[in-house]
């Protein structure tokens, strides 16, 4: 599902593979960790200590469709998504209501 790019000592990058596009991801804080879940699945990447250890944050998260987020943009999505319940297992897309409310955060975030 994901492959960390550890080849560069300056940037910490997470590149998502296997046709996981930016609009299939759900970002949530879980204690001190950041969870990135593929909507409608049990697939999740956990970044341990994202909220407590500055070196644990990734500088860039890239989806397989080539769109990327920075750490600051991730935080904006975490805050926005915290107001909603993630889609249940098997629901592979966001409901129209949730999508309409998140679009203002999704569109400018991913570049």
C-alpha positions as a Python dict, from the first residue, in 0.01 Angstrom:
ca = {
    (1, 'X'): (0, 0, 0),
    (2, 'X'): (270, 252, 88),
    (3, 'X'): (639, 280, 33),
    (4, 'X'): (847, 518, 245),
    (5, 'X'): (1113, 710, 59),
    (6, 'X'): (1414, 695, 289),
    (7, 'X'): (1673, 776, 22),
    (8, 'X'): (1679, 1150, 95),
    (9, 'X'): (1809, 1261, 436),
    (10, 'X'): (1639, 1602, 412),
    (11, 'X'): (1278, 1512, 334),
    (12, 'X'): (1052, 1247, 481),
    (13, 'X'): (812, 1142, 207),
    (14, 'X'): (529, 889, 201),
    (15, 'X'): (433, 776, -148),
    (16, 'X'): (107, 583, -170),
    (17, 'X'): (92, 320, -444),
    (18, 'X'): (-158, 69, -586),
    (19, 'X'): (-391, 325, -745),
    (20, 'X'): (-473, 506, -419),
    (21, 'X'): (-585, 852, -527),
    (22, 'X'): (-598, 1160, -308),
    (23, 'X'): (-978, 1153, -276),
    (24, 'X'): (-968, 801, -128),
    (25, 'X'): (-779, 906, 186),
    (26, 'X'): (-912, 985, 532),
    (27, 'X'): (-682, 1163, 779),
    (28, 'X'): (-738, 1136, 1155),
    (29, 'X'): (-552, 1192, 1480),
    (30, 'X'): (-539, 891, 1709),
    (31, 'X'): (-371, 989, 2035),
    (32, 'X'): (-24, 1109, 1936),
    (33, 'X'): (-36, 933, 1599),
    (34, 'X'): (-162, 1029, 1254),
    (35, 'X'): (-375, 773, 1074),
    (36, 'X'): (-416, 776, 697),
    (37, 'X'): (-689, 533, 594),
    (38, 'X'): (-799, 426, 249),
    (39, 'X'): (-1172, 503, 250),
    (40, 'X'): (-1393, 196, 271),
    (41, 'X'): (-1111, -43, 358),
    (42, 'X'): (-918, -160, 661),
    (43, 'X'): (-595, -31, 502),
    (44, 'X'): (-429, 232, 718),
    (45, 'X'): (-87, 387, 752),
    (46, 'X'): (-3, 505, 1103),
    (47, 'X'): (264, 769, 1152),
    (48, 'X'): (364, 718, 1514),
    (49, 'X'): (423, 1024, 1734),
    (50, 'X'): (320, 1270, 1458),
    (51, 'X'): (184, 1501, 1728),
    (52, 'X'): (465, 1469, 1982),
    (53, 'X'): (796, 1427, 1801),
    (54, 'X'): (875, 1689, 1536),
    (55, 'X'): (1101, 1448, 1346),
    (56, 'X'): (808, 1207, 1308),
    (57, 'X'): (620, 1433, 1069),
    (58, 'X'): (643, 1375, 698),
    (59, 'X'): (720, 1674, 481),
    (60, 'X'): (524, 1538, 186),
    (61, 'X'): (252, 1276, 133),
    (62, 'X'): (194, 1182, -231),
    (63, 'X'): (-102, 984, -363),
    (64, 'X'): (-68, 753, -662),
    (65, 'X'): (-246, 1011, -880),
    (66, 'X'): (57, 1239, -832),
    (67, 'X'): (-107, 1493, -600),
    (68, 'X'): (79, 1584, -279),
    (69, 'X'): (21, 1739, 64),
    (70, 'X'): (260, 1909, 304),
    (71, 'X'): (246, 1857, 683),
    (72, 'X'): (53, 2185, 727),
    (73, 'X'): (-204, 2079, 469),
    (74, 'X'): (-239, 1742, 643),
    (75, 'X'): (-328, 1924, 965),
    (76, 'X'): (-598, 2123, 785),
    (77, 'X'): (-752, 1800, 655),
    (78, 'X'): (-729, 1631, 997),
    (79, 'X'): (-915, 1924, 1151),
    (80, 'X'): (-1181, 1927, 878),
    (81, 'X'): (-1232, 1550, 880),
    (82, 'X'): (-1254, 1537, 1261),
    (83, 'X'): (-1607, 1679, 1233),
    (84, 'X'): (-1722, 1368, 1042),
    (85, 'X'): (-1728, 992, 1081),
    (86, 'X'): (-1515, 814, 821),
    (87, 'X'): (-1708, 606, 567),
    (88, 'X'): (-1786, 253, 681),
    (89, 'X'): (-1594, -45, 550),
    (90, 'X'): (-1709, -118, 197),
    (91, 'X'): (-1815, 242, 124),
    (92, 'X'): (-1547, 342, -124),
    (93, 'X'): (-1650, 705, -165),
    (94, 'X'): (-1755, 991, 57),
    (95, 'X'): (-2124, 1070, 85),
    (96, 'X'): (-2233, 1372, -118),
    (97, 'X'): (-2297, 1570, 203),
    (98, 'X'): (-1952, 1500, 349),
    (99, 'X'): (-1781, 1556, 13),
    (100, 'X'): (-1956, 1892, -33),
    (101, 'X'): (-1838, 2007, 308),
    (102, 'X'): (-1480, 1880, 264),
    (103, 'X'): (-1423, 1999, -94),
    (104, 'X'): (-1315, 2349, 19),
    (105, 'X'): (-1035, 2179, 217),
    (106, 'X'): (-953, 1905, -36),
    (107, 'X'): (-919, 2116, -348),
    (108, 'X'): (-660, 2371, -229),
    (109, 'X'): (-476, 2116, -14),
    (110, 'X'): (-372, 1870, -280),
    (111, 'X'): (-134, 2004, -544),
}
